[in-house]
Amino acid sequence: MKNYQSTVLLLICAAALLTSCKKWLDVDSDTNVVQEILFDKHDGFYTAVNGVYLLLGQPELYARELTWGAASALGNNYDISTASKVPKKYVNLATKDYSTSDNIATTDPIWEKGYNVIANCNNILSHLEQKDSSFFPLGQLEKDLIQGEMLGVRAMMHFDLLRLYAPAPKADDGKLYIPYVSSYPQKATQHLTVQATLDNIIRDLEQAKTLLAKNDTLDNTNNNVMKSLRYRFITIIDNLPGGLFFSYRGYRMNYVAASALLARIYLWRDNTGDKAKAYDCANSVYHLATDEGWFTFTSSYNLQTSDPNNIYRKMFDDVLLSAYNNTLPDIYTATKSFNEAFTLSNTTTLFGSDLDDFRLLYLMDGTTSKISRRWEPIVTTATLSQEVAAQTKMAPIIRLSEMYYTLCECLAETDLPKAIQLLSTLRTARGAKAPLTVSSKAEFLELLYNDMTREFMTEGQTFFLYKRLNRPIFNGAVPLDMTGRYVLPLPHSEDAYINL
């Protein structure tokens, strides 16, 4: 219990991201006094919010386990054959025996760190509630921004925990699974059903979307940060009225990310009418990309450079939200020993005749045993461009491409020709040249899920795709039967981290 109280205010120095450096907070003693000092000035909220985003970038969350680590191992992205060089802990996890000590040591921290993020969000929200809008230099706009970001992060974190530790709605048994924690300090918690948890997630994220729209779409100065790729991830606008805190919106919960996450969640919830809501959310993001030009797909020029070190490894042009860790390449290297490698599974059969597909041709290394370049450290003495250097620190959470897939899946039932057109557009943008020959909805959906598997490889979404569909995991070879293996057991530490 003391560990939870000690870490709940781990508000990390954010010099690497958004604001000037502030020293770590000593939360083991006089915690209440520290909080009062922190939230006594408006820039104390900046420190606290930036700390939440650095918590999201921990290895136990999006800088490893929820992207290229545990989630990708669960999704069978890696070759776990006897000849494989994949780190043993991920080979063990891919076998889906979640009770082993090695697997518990990998998955339990996801729960613990996830609820730590949620507690920090709730703590900020509780202090924010006590402040009048005049407390902030930009008034209600600024207060709404902070509230929207923290509600959105809280909802997103609950959703990813739900996707791991509870069944998907297609396999829902109506039992209680995880708590939805919405206050700090939380004196008691109640585990909820999958549907009740999703209702809470959607409520928070819909509110977040409304609050974030004021800054990201309606404010004619601040929305410039959302419209520009460089401003989202690389440089700042010097004359922003709110200063640095309003920069780098791609690394922060933003209006577009909230819309995209809602599309993901509505598709997951699978209630009557949810597919239409998923379509509307995805279509709003699609509109901002195609009609407003806010987002695009990475061009072949930035992927086929003669220097493999200078490719756009994360294809960050279409990333809607990313976690950040300045030492991400070091985390990747340290996770494997000198003779280990994250060898990908069945890439030859997965890509078939699409040998020109950028995701195979430029984002994988090796001949037959492929390794993803998305996470590999760049080994070069040459000066990297700002664009390439920035991508080494990114852990993408959601992309524009997923919105295309969502539209395709929804349209497959009502307008198959348009769905085929959208998927063809996406595949062409990713370099695939084999034409789509489709004669039925069922055939189209198989092609769609195949392309999603290519796109999601090592970014943590493959496991969740097939779990949502309640079908075996396909990784290019024989589908893997997942009966009874889609739900991780709750960690033994659950009581210590939830029941305050």
C-alpha positions in Angstrom: 0.0 0.0 0.0 2.8 2.4 0.9 4.4 1.8 -2.5 1.3 2.9 -4.3 0.9 6.0 -2.2 4.6 6.8 -2.8 4.5 6.4 -6.5 1.1 8.0 -7.2 2.7 11.4 -7.6 5.7 10.4 -9.6 5.6 13.6 -11.7 8.8 13.3 -13.7 11.1 16.1 -14.9 9.8 17.0 -18.4 12.8 18.8 -19.8 13.0 16.2 -22.6 9.5 17.0 -23.7 7.7 20.2 -23.1 8.8 22.5 -20.3 11.9 23.6 -18.4 13.4 21.1 -16.0 11.9 20.8 -12.6 13.4 18.5 -9.9 11.8 15.3 -8.9 9.2 15.5 -6.2 10.0 13.8 -2.9 6.7 12.0 -2.3 7.7 9.7 0.5 7.4 12.4 3.1 5.0 15.3 3.4 3.1 14.2 0.3 0.2 16.6 1.0 2.5 19.5 1.4 4.3 18.7 -1.9 0.9 18.5 -3.6 -0.2 21.9 -2.3 3.1 23.5 -3.5 2.9 21.8 -6.8 -0.7 22.9 -7.6 -0.4 26.3 -6.0 0.7 27.8 -9.4 -0.6 27.1 -12.8 2.7 25.8 -14.1 2.6 23.2 -11.4 -0.2 21.6 -13.4 2.1 21.7 -16.4 4.7 19.7 -14.5 2.1 17.2 -13.3 0.5 16.7 -16.7 3.9 16.3 -18.4 4.8 13.7 -15.8 1.7 11.7 -16.8 3.0 11.6 -20.4 6.4 10.4 -19.3 4.8 7.7 -17.2 3.0 6.5 -20.4 6.5 6.3 -22.0 7.8 3.8 -19.4 9.0 0.4 -20.7 6.2 -1.3 -18.7 3.7 0.6 -20.9 4.0 2.0 -24.4 7.8 2.2 -24.7 7.9 -1.6 -24.7 5.2 -3.9 -23.4 2.1 -2.3 -25.0 3.9 -1.9 -28.3 6.8 -4.1 -29.5 7.1 -6.1 -26.3 4.4 -8.2 -24.5 1.5 -7.1 -26.8 3.4 -8.1 -29.9 4.5 -11.4 -28.4 0.9 -12.1 -27.5 0.0 -11.3 -31.0 2.5 -13.8 -32.4 4.5 -11.3 -34.3 7.7 -13.1 -33.3 9.2 -16.4 -34.4 9.2 -18.6 -31.4 10.6 -21.7 -33.1 13.4 -23.7 -31.5 15.9 -21.9 -33.8 14.5 -18.5 -32.9 16.7 -15.8 -31.2 13.7 -14.0 -29.6 14.3 -13.2 -25.9 13.2 -16.1 -23.8 10.6 -14.1 -21.8 8.7 -13.2 -25.0 8.9 -16.8 -26.3 7.3 -17.9 -23.0 4.7 -15.2 -23.3 3.8 -16.2 -26.9 3.1 -19.8 -25.6 0.2 -18.2 -23.6 0.9 -20.0 -20.4 0.3 -16.9 -18.2 0.8 -18.6 -14.9 4.6 -19.0 -15.1 6.8 -16.7 -13.0 8.5 -15.3 -16.1 5.2 -14.3 -17.7 3.9 -12.9 -14.4 7.0 -10.8 -14.1 6.3 -9.3 -17.6 2.6 -8.7 -17.4 1.9 -7.7 -13.7 3.9 -4.4 -14.1 1.6 -3.4 -17.0 -1.4 -3.5 -14.5 0.6 -1.7 -11.8 2.0 1.1 -14.0 -1.3 1.5 -15.8 -3.2 2.1 -12.6 -0.4 4.4 -11.5 -1.0 6.5 -14.6 -4.8 6.5 -13.8 -4.1 7.6 -10.2 -2.0 10.5 -11.4 -4.7 11.6 -13.8 -7.3 11.5 -11.1 -5.1 13.5 -8.7 -4.6 16.2 -11.3 -8.4 16.3 -12.0 -9.2 16.5 -8.3 -7.0 19.6 -7.9 -8.2 21.1 -11.2 -11.7 20.9 -10.0 -10.8 23.3 -7.1 -9.5 26.0 -9.5 -11.4 28.7 -11.1 -10.7 29.3 -14.8 -9.1 32.7 -13.9 -6.3 30.7 -12.2 -4.9 29.9 -15.7 -3.3 32.4 -18.0 -5.6 31.4 -20.9 -8.6 30.9 -18.7 -11.3 28.4 -19.5 -9.5 27.2 -22.7 -6.5 26.1 -20.6 -8.5 24.5 -17.9 -10.6 22.6 -20.4 -7.4 21.4 -22.2 -5.9 20.0 -19.0 -9.2 18.4 -18.0 -9.7 16.9 -21.5 -6.2 15.5 -21.7 -6.4 13.8 -18.3 -9.9 12.4 -18.9 -8.7 11.1 -22.3 -5.6 9.5 -20.9 -7.5 7.9 -18.0 -10.0 6.4 -20.5 -7.3 5.2 -22.8 -5.4 3.5 -20.0 -8.4 1.8 -18.6 -9.3 0.5 -22.1 -5.9 -1.0 -22.7 -6.0 -2.7 -19.3 -9.5 -4.0 -20.1 -8.3 -5.3 -23.4 -5.7 -7.4 -21.6 -7.4 -8.5 -18.5 -11.0 -9.0 -19.6 -12.7 -10.8 -22.5 -13.8 -9.0 -25.7 -17.5 -8.3 -25.9 -17.9 -11.2 -28.5 -16.8 -13.6 -25.7 -18.2 -11.7 -22.7 -19.5 -13.9 -19.9 -21.0 -11.0 -17.9 -18.6 -11.4 -15.0 -16.8 -8.6 -13.1 -13.2 -7.9 -14.3 -11.5 -4.6 -13.7 -12.3 -1.5 -11.6 -12.9 1.9 -13.2 -11.0 4.3 -10.9 -12.3 7.9 -11.3 -11.3 9.7 -8.1 -8.2 10.3 -5.9 -7.6 9.2 -3.3 -9.8 6.1 -4.0 -11.0 4.6 -0.7 -12.8 1.6 -2.3 -13.2 0.2 -5.7 -15.7 -2.0 -7.4 -14.9 -4.4 -10.3 -17.2 -3.9 -13.2 -18.5 -5.9 -16.1 -16.9 -5.4 -19.5 -19.9 -3.4 -20.8 -20.1 -1.2 -17.7 -16.3 -0.5 -17.9 -16.7 0.4 -21.6 -19.6 2.7 -20.8 -17.3 4.6 -18.4 -14.5 4.7 -20.9 -16.7 6.1 -23.6 -18.3 8.7 -21.3 -14.8 10.1 -20.3 -13.5 10.0 -23.8 -16.5 11.7 -25.3 -16.2 14.5 -22.7 -12.5 14.7 -23.4 -13.1 15.1 -27.1 -15.5 18.0 -26.6 -13.1 19.7 -24.2 -10.1 19.2 -26.5 -11.9 20.5 -29.6 -11.7 24.0 -28.2 -8.0 24.1 -28.4 -7.2 21.7 -31.2 -9.8 22.7 -33.8 -11.6 25.9 -32.8 -8.7 28.1 -31.6 -7.2 29.6 -34.8 -3.7 29.9 -33.2 -3.3 26.7 -31.2 -4.8 24.5 -33.9 -1.8 25.2 -36.1 0.1 22.7 -33.9 -2.3 20.0 -34.9 -2.2 20.8 -38.6 1.6 20.5 -39.0 3.6 17.3 -38.7 6.7 19.2 -37.6 4.8 21.1 -34.9 3.2 17.9 -33.7 6.5 16.1 -33.1 9.6 18.2 -33.8 9.6 21.9 -33.4 7.6 24.5 -31.4 5.7 27.6 -32.4 7.5 30.5 -30.5 4.5 32.8 -30.3 1.9 30.4 -28.9 -0.1 32.4 -26.3 0.1 29.6 -23.8 3.8 28.9 -24.4 5.6 25.5 -24.6 2.8 23.7 -22.8 0.6 24.0 -25.9 3.2 22.5 -28.2 3.9 18.9 -29.4 0.2 17.9 -29.6 1.1 14.6 -31.2 2.7 13.4 -27.9 -0.4 14.5 -25.9 -4.0 13.5 -25.8 -5.6 15.6 -28.5 -8.9 16.0 -30.3 -8.0 13.8 -33.2 -6.6 11.1 -31.0 -9.7 11.1 -28.8 -11.9 10.8 -31.9 -9.7 7.9 -33.3 -9.7 6.1 -29.9 -13.4 6.4 -29.8 -13.6 4.7 -33.2 -11.4 1.9 -31.8 -13.5 1.6 -28.7 -16.9 1.7 -30.4 -15.8 -1.1 -32.8 -14.6 -3.1 -29.7 -17.8 -2.6 -27.7 -19.9 -4.1 -30.5 -23.3 -3.1 -29.2 -26.2 -2.2 -31.5 -25.4 1.0 -33.3 -21.7 1.0 -32.2 -20.4 0.3 -35.7 -22.2 3.4 -37.0 -20.6 5.4 -34.1 -17.2 3.9 -34.9 -17.7 4.9 -38.6 -18.6 8.5 -37.7 -15.6 8.9 -35.4 -13.2 7.4 -38.0 -14.8 9.4 -40.8 -14.2 12.7 -38.9 -10.4 11.9 -38.7 -10.5 10.8 -42.4 -12.0 14.1 -43.3 -9.3 16.1 -41.5 -6.7 14.1 -43.4 -8.2 14.0 -46.9 -10.1 17.3 -47.0 -8.1 19.5 -44.5 -4.6 18.0 -45.1 -3.7 17.6 -41.5 -2.4 14.1 -41.9 -1.0 12.0 -44.8 0.8 8.7 -45.4 4.6 8.6 -45.4 5.9 8.9 -49.0 8.1 6.3 -50.7 10.8 8.9 -50.9 11.2 8.9 -47.1 11.3 5.2 -47.0 13.4 4.1 -49.9 16.5 6.3 -49.3 19.8 4.6 -50.1 20.8 5.0 -46.5 18.7 2.6 -44.4 19.5 4.6 -41.3 17.6 7.6 -42.7 14.3 6.0 -43.4 11.1 7.2 -41.6 11.0 4.1 -39.4 7.8 5.0 -37.6 6.1 6.4 -40.7 5.2 9.3 -38.4 3.2 11.3 -40.9 0.0 9.5 -40.0 0.6 9.0 -36.3 -2.3 10.6 -34.4 -0.9 9.9 -30.9 2.4 8.7 -29.7 4.1 8.0 -26.4 7.6 9.4 -25.9 10.8 8.0 -24.4 14.1 9.7 -25.1 16.0 6.4 -24.4 13.7 4.1 -26.4 16.5 2.7 -28.6 18.5 1.9 -25.4 15.4 0.1 -23.9 15.1 -2.0 -27.1 18.8 -3.0 -27.0 18.8 -3.7 -23.3 15.8 -6.0 -23.6 17.8 -8.6 -25.5 21.2 -10.1 -25.0 24.0 -9.8 -27.6 22.9 -13.0 -29.4 19.2 -12.4 -29.3 16.9 -10.7 -31.9 13.3 -9.9 -32.3 12.9 -12.1 -35.4 9.5 -11.7 -37.1 7.2 -14.6 -37.9 6.1 -15.8 -41.3 6.7 -12.6 -43.2 7.1 -14.4 -46.5 3.6 -15.9 -46.4 2.0 -12.9 -44.8 3.1 -10.5 -47.6 2.8 -13.1 -50.4 3.2 -11.5 -53.8 3.3 -7.9 -52.3 7.1 -7.8 -52.4 7.0 -4.0 -53.0 5.0 -3.3 -49.9 7.0 -0.7 -47.9 6.2 -2.5 -44.6 8.2 -5.5 -45.9 10.7 -3.8 -48.3 11.9 -0.9 -46.1 10.7 -1.5 -42.6 12.1 -4.9 -42.2 15.8 -6.0 -42.3 17.3 -9.4 -43.3 16.6 -11.9 -46.1 14.5 -14.8 -44.8 14.7 -14.0 -41.0 13.2 -10.6 -40.9 13.6 -8.0 -38.1 11.5 -4.9 -37.8 13.5 -1.7 -38.4 10.8 0.3 -36.5 12.5 -0.2 -33.2 16.1 -1.1 -34.1 18.7 1.5 -32.9 20.2 3.6 -35.7 23.8 2.7 -36.2 25.5 5.5 -38.1 28.0 8.3 -37.9 26.1 10.4 -40.3 24.1 13.4 -39.1 20.4 12.3 -39.0 17.7 14.6 -40.1 15.4 16.1 -37.4 12.6 13.9 -38.8 14.5 10.7 -38.5 16.0 11.5 -35.1 12.6 12.4 -33.7 11.1 9.0 -34.7 13.6 7.1 -32.7 11.9 8.3 -29.5 8.3 7.6 -30.6 6.1 4.7 -29.6 3.0 5.1 -31.8 -0.4 4.5 -30.1 -2.9 5.0 -32.9 -2.6 5.9 -36.6 -4.7 7.3 -39.5 -4.4 3.9 -41.1 -6.5 2.3 -38.4 -9.2 4.8 -39.3 -9.1 3.6 -42.9 -9.5 0.0 -41.6 -12.4 1.0 -39.4 -14.2 2.7 -42.3 -13.5 -0.4 -44.5 -14.9 -2.8 -41.9 -18.0 -0.7 -41.4 -18.6 -0.1 -45.2 -18.1 -3.8 -46.0 -21.7 -4.4 -44.9 -23.3 -1.4 -46.7 -21.0 -0.2 -49.6 -18.5 -2.9 -50.5 -17.1 -1.0 -53.6 -16.3 2.0 -51.5 -14.6 -0.2 -48.8 -12.5 -1.8 -51.6 -11.5 1.6 -52.8 -10.4 2.8 -49.4 -8.4 -0.3 -48.7 -6.8 0.0 -52.2 -5.9 3.6 -51.4 -4.2 2.6 -48.1 -2.4 -0.3 -49.7 -1.1 1.8 -52.5 0.2 4.4 -49.9 2.0 1.5 -48.3 3.6 0.4 -51.6 1.5 -2.7 -52.2 0.9 -3.2 -56.0 -1.1 -6.4 -56.2 -4.6 -5.4 -57.2 -7.5 -6.3 -55.0 -9.7 -8.9 -56.6 -12.8 -9.3 -54.4 -16.0 -11.1 -55.1 -17.7 -11.0 -51.7 -17.8 -9.3 -48.3 -16.2 -12.4 -46.6 -13.3 -12.4 -49.1 -12.8 -8.6 -48.6 -12.7 -9.0 -44.8 -10.0 -11.6 -45.0 -7.9 -9.3 -47.2 -8.6 -6.5 -44.8 -7.5 -8.5 -41.7 -4.4 -9.6 -43.6 -3.4 -6.0 -44.3 -4.2 -5.0 -40.7 -1.8 -7.7 -39.5 0.9 -6.3 -41.7 0.3 -2.8 -40.5 0.1 -3.6 -36.8 3.2 -5.8 -36.7 5.3 -4.9 -33.6 3.0 -1.9 -32.7 1.0 -4.1 -30.3 -2.4 -4.2 -32.0 -2.4 -7.7 -33.7 -3.4 -9.5 -30.5 -6.3 -7.0 -29.9 -7.5 -7.3 -33.5 -8.1 -11.1 -33.4 -9.3 -10.9 -29.8 -12.0 -8.4 -30.8 -13.0 -10.7 -33.7 -12.9 -13.7 -31.3 -11.0 -15.8 -33.8 -7.6 -17.5 -34.0 -4.6 -15.3 -34.4 -3.3 -15.2 -38.0 0.3 -14.3 -38.5 0.9 -15.5 -42.1 0.8 -19.2 -41.4 -1.6 -21.6 -39.6 -4.0 -19.6 -37.4 -3.4 -20.0 -33.7 -6.3 -21.3 -31.6 -6.8 -18.9 -28.8 -9.7 -20.6 -27.0 -9.4 -19.7 -23.3 -6.2 -17.8 -23.8 -7.3 -14.3 -24.6 -7.6 -13.0 -21.0 -4.6 -12.4 -18.8 -5.1 -13.3 -15.1 -5.3 -10.4 -12.7 -2.0 -9.8 -10.9 -1.5 -10.9 -7.3 -0.6 -7.2 -6.5 -4.1 -6.1 -7.6 -5.4 -5.3 -4.1 -2.3 -3.3 -3.2 -2.6 -1.1 -6.2 -6.4 -0.6 -6.3 -7.9 -0.8 -2.9 -6.5 2.3 -1.3 
